[in-house]
Amino acid sequence: EPLARKMGQAKRRGRRAVAATHVPQHFDDAKGTRRRRAVVVLEQGVRWIRSFAVDRENWWFFVFAAACASYVALLRAYAIPAEVPATVSGIFRAPPRLLVDLGSPLDGLAWRADHLVFSEPSKNRLWRHEEGRGLVRIGHSFFLGAAGCQDDCDALVPGAVCVVDVPDRDALALCEQGSRRVTLLAPDGERTVLADHLHGPNEAVLAGDHLFFIDTYNSSTGSARRADGSLTEPPADAAPVLFRVPLGGDAPPLPLDATFHRPEALALSSSSSSTGDTPKADDDTKQLFVGDGHALFRYDLASHKTTPCGPLMPHAITSIATSQQRIFVASGQSIAAFSEKDCSTSLGAVELAETATSIAIGTDGYLYVATRDGRLLHLPV
């Protein structure tokens, strides 16, 4: 009897094994077998999910999974900036990518040793942006409040509209549009007034131990710009002036012997050194590029001679940047690159879908662009 029982069990196991390995005619090949097994596994998975989802105690899992998916999507968008619609040519090898979107006009881009500082003039703030290393992007962070007006003021643009890095002093020079002055901001927060009682300082550049800046007319509200970033009309008796002031603040600003109609952009010619971005100690060996309306001019600091440089831009020039014998000119929604030697040899162009207010070249090989729509972009050059 025990032997018969064992033999019966063996027969039943054999029948089950045969049934398990039995494959219908349309599943008799290897591909059909894999398909059948996949269908079986899928059906089992669906049944398990249904039974799991019915139990309310398990609903936390779906909430957690959705949160994880959203977090991964945000992390991916943050780690890989989205491309911005644009037309690029020449040295601009790829479309710009969006780094920051603050919603209000940005201005005053300034590249420091390894990060970017930029201004949000209408909110009277300075921001810092850095990429970090490896797979982690640090992104933008709050840098300074009350960048312009220290107290309440009636200016449409209370903040700083230009920011200049002063590496030898580890400081920043600020064009405080609302306060109508140019100051030097030390690392400890102390400010040295370089020029005061101005009409409306809107651009500056460092050359050696001196700061060159543009002081424009002022409207009844104390600003040459409206809240949306557009320019107000100058009074008949106001003339834009180009000034030079020492960084020590121990001497008043001196006007340069140059006449411009409506300058809005200023940049120092790049050095002939390998870095191409470090101003020489002797200011008089340098040249300034001045954007006056649609025209670009070259101003020689030694001879005090002004000469036209390059073709007319399609719109008023809002910002200029130089690097490695190249000059980048922002006007309206376009950014054009030229050779510094003649300002006429085109090296490429970018056509954006928004107006560029400020540009800067970083030592990381990117051109940074601030826009009137409150966005910070960058693209390789």
JOLINMO-V661893 format. One record per pair of residues at least 12 apart in sequence whose ideal C-beta (glycine too) atoms are under 10 Angstrom apart, sorted by the first residue. I is the first residue (numbers start at 1). J is the second residue. If there is no record, write none. Layout:
i: {I:I}
j: {J:J}
This chain:
i: {21:23:24:27:75:75:77:78:78:78:79:79:79:79:79:80:80:81:81:81:81:81:81:81:81:81:81:81:82:82:82:82:83:83:83:83:83:83:84:84:84:84:84:84:84:84:84:84:84:84:84:85:85:85:85:86:86:86:86:86:86:86:86:86:86:86:87:87:87:87:87:87:88:88:88:88:88:88:88:88:89:89:89:89:89:89:89:89:90:90:90:90:90:90:90:90:91:91:91:91:91:91:91:91:91:91:91:92:92:92:92:92:92:92:92:92:92:92:93:93:93:93:94:94:94:95:95:95:95:96:96:96:96:96:96:96:96:96:96:96:96:96:96:97:97:97:97:97:97:98:98:98:98:98:99:99:99:99:99:99:99:99:99:99:99:99:99:100:100:100:100:100:100:100:100:100:100:100:100:100:101:101:101:101:101:101:101:102:102:102:102:102:102:102:102:102:102:102:102:103:103:103:103:103:104:104:104:104:104:104:104:104:104:104:104:105:105:105:105:105:105:105:105:105:105:105:105:105:105:105:105:105:105:105:105:105:105:106:106:106:106:106:106:106:106:106:106:106:106:106:106:106:106:106:106:106:107:107:107:107:107:107:107:107:107:107:107:107:107:107:107:107:107:107:107:107:107:107:107:108:108:108:108:108:108:108:108:108:108:108:108:108:108:108:108:108:108:108:108:108:108:108:109:109:109:109:109:109:109:109:109:109:109:109:109:109:109:109:110:110:110:110:110:110:110:110:110:110:110:110:110:110:111:111:111:111:111:111:111:111:111:111:111:111:112:112:112:112:112:112:112:112:112:112:113:113:113:113:114:114:114:114:114:114:114:115:115:115:115:115:115:115:115:115:115:115:116:116:116:116:116:116:116:116:116:116:116:116:116:116:116:117:117:117:117:117:117:117:117:117:117:118:118:118:118:118:118:118:118:118:118:119:119:119:119:119:119:119:119:119:119:119:119:119:119:119:119:120:120:120:120:120:121:121:121:121:121:121:121:121:121:121:121:121:121:121:121:121:121:121:121:122:122:122:122:122:122:122:122:122:122:123:123:123:123:123:124:124:124:124:124:124:124:124:124:124:124:124:124:124:124:124:125:125:125:125:125:125:125:125:125:125:126:126:126:126:126:126:126:126:126:126:126:126:126:127:127:127:127:127:127:127:128:128:128:128:128:129:129:129:129:129:129:130:131:131:131:131:140:143:143:144:144:144:144:144:144:144:145:146:146:146:146:146:146:147:147:147:147:147:147:147:147:147:147:147:147:148:148:148:148:148:148:148:148:148:148:148:149:149:149:149:149:149:150:150:150:150:151:151:152:153:153:153:153:153:153:153:153:154:154:154:154:154:155:155:155:155:155:155:155:155:155:155:155:155:155:156:156:156:156:156:156:156:156:156:156:156:156:157:157:157:157:157:157:157:157:157:157:157:157:157:158:158:158:158:158:158:159:159:159:159:159:159:160:160:160:160:160:160:160:160:160:160:160:160:161:161:161:161:161:161:161:161:161:161:161:161:161:161:161:161:162:162:162:162:162:162:162:162:162:162:162:162:162:162:162:162:163:163:163:163:163:164:164:164:164:164:164:164:164:164:164:165:165:166:166:166:166:166:166:166:167:167:167:168:168:168:168:168:169:169:169:169:169:169:169:169:170:170:171:171:171:171:171:171:171:171:171:171:172:172:172:172:172:173:173:173:173:173:173:173:173:173:173:174:174:174:174:175:175:175:175:175:175:175:175:175:175:175:176:176:176:176:176:176:177:177:177:177:177:177:177:177:177:177:178:178:178:178:179:179:179:179:179:179:179:180:180:180:180:180:180:180:180:180:180:180:181:181:181:181:181:181:181:181:182:182:182:182:182:182:182:182:182:182:182:182:182:183:183:183:183:184:184:184:184:184:191:192:192:192:192:193:194:194:194:194:194:194:194:194:194:194:194:194:194:195:195:195:195:195:195:195:195:195:196:196:198:198:198:198:198:198:198:198:199:199:199:199:199:199:199:199:199:199:199:199:199:199:200:200:200:200:200:200:200:200:200:200:200:200:200:200:201:201:201:201:201:201:201:202:202:202:202:202:202:202:202:202:202:202:202:203:203:203:203:203:203:203:203:203:203:203:203:203:203:204:204:204:205:205:205:205:205:205:205:205:205:205:205:206:206:206:206:207:207:207:207:207:207:207:207:207:207:207:207:207:207:208:208:208:208:208:208:208:208:208:208:208:208:209:209:209:209:209:209:210:210:210:210:210:210:210:210:210:210:210:210:211:211:211:211:211:211:211:212:212:212:212:212:212:212:212:212:212:212:212:212:212:212:213:213:213:213:213:213:213:214:214:214:214:214:214:214:214:214:214:214:214:214:215:215:215:215:215:215:215:215:215:216:216:216:216:216:216:216:216:216:216:216:217:217:217:217:217:217:217:217:217:217:217:217:218:218:218:218:219:219:219:219:219:219:220:220:224:224:224:224:225:225:228:228:229:229:229:229:229:229:229:230:230:231:231:231:231:234:234:239:239:239:239:240:240:240:240:240:240:240:240:240:241:241:241:241:241:241:241:242:242:242:242:242:242:242:242:242:242:242:242:243:243:244:244:244:244:256:256:256:256:256:257:257:257:257:257:258:258:258:258:258:258:258:258:258:259:259:260:260:260:260:260:260:260:260:261:261:261:262:262:262:262:262:262:263:263:263:263:263:263:263:263:264:264:264:264:264:264:264:264:264:264:264:265:265:265:265:265:265:265:265:265:265:265:265:265:265:265:265:265:266:266:266:266:266:266:266:267:267:267:267:267:267:267:267:267:267:267:267:267:267:267:267:267:268:268:268:268:268:268:268:268:268:268:269:269:269:269:269:269:269:269:269:269:269:269:269:270:270:270:270:270:270:270:270:270:270:270:270:271:271:271:271:271:271:272:272:272:273:274:275:275:275:276:276:276:276:276:276:276:276:277:277:277:277:277:277:277:282:282:283:283:284:284:284:284:284:285:285:285:286:286:286:286:287:287:287:287:287:287:287:287:287:287:288:288:288:288:289:289:289:289:289:289:289:289:289:289:290:290:290:290:291:291:291:291:291:291:291:291:291:291:292:292:292:292:293:293:293:293:293:293:294:294:294:294:294:294:294:294:294:295:295:295:295:295:295:295:295:296:296:296:296:296:296:296:296:296:296:296:296:296:296:297:297:297:297:298:298:298:298:298:307:308:309:309:309:309:309:309:309:310:310:310:310:310:310:310:310:310:310:310:311:311:311:311:311:311:312:313:313:313:313:313:313:314:314:314:314:314:314:315:315:315:315:315:315:315:316:316:317:317:317:317:317:318:318:318:318:318:318:318:318:318:318:318:319:319:319:319:319:319:319:319:319:320:320:321:321:321:321:321:321:321:321:321:321:321:322:322:323:323:323:323:323:323:323:323:323:324:324:324:325:325:325:326:326:326:326:326:326:326:326:327:327:327:327:327:328:328:328:328:328:328:328:328:328:328:329:329:329:329:330:330:330:330:330:330:330:330:330:330:330:331:331:332:332:332:332:332:333:333:333:333:333:333:333:333:333:334:334:334:334:334:334:335:335:335:335:335:335:335:335:335:335:335:336:336:336:336:337:337:337:337:347:348:350:350:350:350:350:352:352:352:352:352:352:353:353:354:354:354:354:354:354:354:355:355:355:355:356:356:356:356:356:357:357:357:357:357:357:358:358:358:358:359:360:361:362:362:364:364:365:365:365:366:366:366:366:367:367:367}
j: {33:36:36:39:135:137:98:136:137:139:132:135:136:137:139:97:137:96:97:98:99:100:131:137:139:376:377:378:97:98:99:101:95:96:97:98:377:379:96:97:98:99:352:353:354:369:371:375:377:378:379:351:352:353:354:333:334:335:350:351:352:353:354:369:377:379:334:349:350:351:352:353:335:348:349:350:351:352:379:380:336:337:346:347:348:349:350:351:336:337:346:347:348:349:350:381:326:328:337:346:347:348:349:350:367:380:381:328:335:337:347:348:349:350:367:379:380:381:348:379:380:381:379:380:381:350:352:377:379:335:350:352:366:367:368:369:371:375:376:377:378:379:380:366:376:377:378:379:380:371:375:376:377:378:116:129:131:137:139:140:366:368:369:375:376:377:378:116:118:120:127:129:139:140:370:374:375:376:377:378:140:371:373:374:375:376:377:118:120:122:123:125:127:140:370:373:374:375:376:120:123:373:374:375:120:121:122:123:125:227:228:229:372:373:374:119:120:121:122:123:157:161:225:226:227:228:229:230:355:357:358:370:371:372:373:374:375:118:119:120:121:122:123:127:229:356:357:358:369:370:371:372:373:374:375:376:119:120:121:122:157:159:160:161:162:163:175:177:202:203:225:229:318:319:357:358:370:371:372:120:121:126:127:147:159:160:161:162:163:164:172:174:175:177:202:203:204:319:357:358:360:370:129:162:163:319:321:357:358:359:360:361:362:367:368:369:370:376:126:162:163:164:165:166:172:173:174:204:206:358:360:368:163:165:277:321:323:360:361:362:363:364:366:368:128:130:163:165:166:167:170:172:362:363:165:167:170:363:130:131:132:133:362:363:364:128:129:130:131:132:138:140:141:143:362:364:128:129:130:131:140:163:165:360:362:364:366:368:370:376:378:129:130:143:144:147:163:164:165:172:360:140:143:160:163:357:358:360:368:370:376:143:144:147:148:157:159:160:161:162:163:174:175:177:357:358:370:147:159:160:370:374:147:148:155:156:157:158:159:160:161:162:175:176:177:178:223:225:227:229:357:155:156:157:158:159:225:227:228:229:374:145:147:158:159:374:144:145:146:147:148:149:150:153:155:157:158:159:160:176:177:178:142:143:144:145:146:147:148:158:159:160:142:143:144:145:146:147:148:159:160:163:172:174:185:140:141:142:143:144:147:376:140:141:142:143:144:141:143:362:368:376:378:364:362:364:366:378:376:163:172:159:160:163:172:174:185:189:159:158:159:160:176:178:179:159:160:161:163:172:174:176:177:178:179:183:185:160:161:174:175:176:177:178:179:180:181:183:176:177:178:179:180:222:176:178:179:191:178:179:178:176:177:178:179:180:221:222:223:178:220:221:222:223:176:177:178:179:180:200:218:219:221:222:223:225:227:177:178:219:221:222:223:224:225:226:227:228:232:176:177:178:200:202:221:222:223:224:225:226:227:229:176:177:178:179:222:223:174:175:176:177:178:179:172:173:174:175:176:177:178:179:182:183:185:201:174:175:176:177:178:200:201:202:203:204:223:224:225:229:357:358:174:175:176:177:182:201:202:203:204:205:213:214:265:266:319:358:175:185:204:358:360:182:184:203:204:205:206:211:212:213:266:206:360:184:185:186:206:209:211:247:206:278:279:206:208:209:247:281:184:185:186:187:192:209:247:248:186:187:183:184:185:186:187:188:190:191:192:247:184:185:186:187:191:185:192:194:204:205:206:211:213:245:247:191:194:201:204:195:198:200:201:202:203:204:211:213:214:215:191:193:196:198:200:201:198:200:201:202:216:218:222:223:224:225:200:221:222:223:191:193:196:197:198:201:222:195:196:197:198:199:200:201:215:218:222:223:193:194:195:196:197:198:201:215:194:195:196:198:201:204:211:213:215:243:245:249:253:195:196:201:249:211:245:247:248:249:249:247:248:249:250:249:210:211:213:243:245:246:247:248:249:250:251:252:253:211:213:215:243:244:245:249:252:253:252:253:213:214:215:216:218:241:243:253:215:216:217:218:219:222:223:224:234:235:238:239:240:241:214:215:216:217:218:219:222:223:224:225:232:234:238:240:213:214:215:216:224:243:253:214:215:216:223:224:225:231:240:263:264:265:266:215:216:242:263:264:265:266:267:290:291:318:319:320:358:243:245:266:265:266:267:268:279:286:288:289:290:320:322:247:268:279:283:244:268:269:279:280:281:282:283:284:285:286:287:288:301:246:247:268:279:280:281:282:283:284:285:286:301:246:247:248:279:281:283:243:244:245:246:247:248:251:253:254:279:283:301:243:244:245:246:247:249:253:242:243:244:245:253:256:266:267:268:283:286:288:290:299:301:241:242:243:244:245:253:266:240:241:242:243:260:262:263:264:265:266:290:291:292:238:239:240:241:242:243:253:255:263:231:232:234:238:239:240:241:260:262:263:264:231:232:233:234:235:236:237:238:239:240:241:262:232:234:235:238:231:232:233:234:235:238:232:235:238:240:262:264:264:357:355:372:318:355:357:371:372:373:374:355:372:262:264:316:318:261:262:259:260:261:262:258:259:260:261:262:263:264:290:292:253:255:256:258:259:260:263:255:256:257:258:259:260:263:266:288:290:299:306:255:256:256:283:288:301:288:299:301:304:306:299:303:304:305:306:288:290:292:297:299:300:304:305:306:292:306:290:291:292:293:295:297:299:306:292:293:295:291:292:293:294:316:317:290:291:292:293:295:297:299:317:290:291:292:293:316:317:318:319:320:331:357:289:290:291:292:296:313:316:317:318:319:320:321:329:330:331:358:359:288:289:290:291:299:319:320:287:288:289:290:291:296:319:320:321:322:323:327:328:329:359:360:361:280:283:286:287:288:289:301:320:321:322:285:286:287:288:289:298:299:300:301:322:325:327:340:286:287:289:321:322:323:324:325:326:327:340:361:285:286:322:323:324:325:324:325:340:324:324:323:324:363:322:323:324:325:326:340:361:363:321:322:323:324:361:362:363:301:302:301:302:300:301:302:303:304:300:301:302:299:300:301:302:299:300:301:302:303:305:307:309:322:340:300:301:306:320:309:310:317:320:321:322:327:329:340:343:306:309:317:320:309:313:316:317:318:319:320:329:330:331:306:308:316:317:312:313:315:316:317:331:311:312:313:314:315:316:317:331:332:308:309:310:311:312:313:316:317:308:309:310:311:312:313:317:320:327:329:331:336:338:343:309:310:317:343:310:327:340:342:343:343:343:327:329:338:340:342:343:344:327:329:336:338:339:340:342:343:344:345:346:329:336:338:343:344:346:331:329:330:331:332:334:336:331:332:333:334:336:351:330:331:332:333:334:355:356:331:332:329:330:331:332:336:330:331:332:335:355:356:357:358:359:370:372:331:335:356:357:358:359:360:369:370:358:359:335:337:358:359:360:361:362:367:368:369:381:340:361:337:340:360:361:362:363:365:367:381:340:361:381:339:340:341:338:339:340:345:347:348:361:381:339:340:341:343:347:347:348:349:350:359:360:361:367:369:381:343:349:356:359:350:352:355:356:357:358:359:367:369:370:371:355:356:351:352:354:355:356:350:351:352:353:354:355:356:371:372:349:350:351:352:355:356:348:349:350:351:352:356:359:367:369:379:381:348:349:350:351:349:350:367:381:381:381:367:369:377:379:381:369:371:373:375:377:379:371:373:369:371:372:373:374:375:377:370:371:372:373:369:370:371:372:377:369:370:371:372:373:374:370:371:372:376:377:378:381:378:381:378:380:378:380:381:378:379:380:381:379:380:381}
